[in-house]
């Protein structure tokens, strides 16, 4: 998973995954980007809430490539993400009850069945870390 997060990252200088590490003591997947880092606590996540979407990170001044975004919400009342800026201060503008993983849409097509395989890998990792297991709803 680390390799895919690095190989299939955006290259816009803002949403790039610069480094990805895993801390087994805290079950945190730590993703460093140019503007800081986020610690994503996998043991707090609910695999039943996984959603893939296309996200446009462009703003009024800069056009950027659309990104493939996976969002996973936390179990009720749990903090799943803490983000820090470059100066190591907590970024209070980031919503803490969900984890978001970003991938380049143009690079996604290079990997057959990417979304299905990544979904399975992330679900397995979340469950192994203590998160909520996938349940059939219907």
TORDOTOR-622192 format. One record per residue (C-alpha): residue in three letters; x, y, z. Coordinates in steps of 0.1 Angstrom, whole numbers, plus 5000, padded with zeros to 4 digits. Layout:
REM residues N
alaXYZ/...
REM end
This chain:
REM residues 138
unk500050005000/unk502950245008/unk504350184974/unk501050274957/unk500550584978/unk503950704966/unk503950574930/unk500450694922/unk500651024940/unk499751364925/unk502551574911/unk501051914916/unk503452024944/unk500552054969/unk498751714971/unk501851494966/unk502551214990/unk506251294998/unk506651015024/unk504450735039/unk505250555071/unk503350325095/unk503650335133/unk502550005147/unk502450135182/unk499750385174/unk498350215143/unk498950545125/unk499550575088/unk501650895085/unk501451075052/unk503751365046/unk502851625020/unk504551945010/unk502452145035/unk502851915065/unk501751575076/unk498751385088/unk498651095112/unk495750865102/unk494750625130/unk493650305113/unk492250145145/unk489450415147/unk488150365111/unk484950195099/unk485549995067/unk481750015060/unk482250385052/unk484750365024/unk483950594994/unk485950654962/unk485350984944/unk487051214919/unk488151534936/unk489151854918/unk491852034939/unk491952334916/unk491352674931/unk490553014915/unk494253074908/unk495652734899/unk494252454878/unk495352114891/unk494851754878/unk491751594893/unk492551334920/unk491151004930/unk490151034967/unk489350754991/unk487550875022/unk487050645052/unk485150775083/unk485850695119/unk483850495143/unk481250715161/unk482950975183/unk486550865174/unk489351095161/unk490850935130/unk493251205118/unk495451475132/unk497251695108/unk500251925114/unk501652205094/unk505352245084/unk506152405118/unk504652095136/unk501552285148/unk498152105148/unk496052215118/unk492652275134/unk491052345100/unk491251975091/unk488151755099/unk489351485123/unk486651215119/unk487751085085/unk490850985066/unk491451085030/unk493950915007/unk494751084974/unk495950924941/unk496551064906/unk493750994882/unk496050974853/unk498350724870/unk495450504883/unk494850354849/unk498350204849/unk497349954876/unk494649694867/unk491749674892/unk493449944913/unk490350054933/unk489249704941/unk492649584951/unk493449894972/unk490049874989/unk490749514999/unk494249605012/unk493049905032/unk490149715047/unk492449435058/unk494949675073/unk492149865091/unk490749535106/unk494249415116/unk494749745134/unk491449715153/unk489049905131/unk485549795123/unk485249495100/unk483249515067/unk479649395072/unk477049305046/unk474249555049/unk471749405026/
REM end
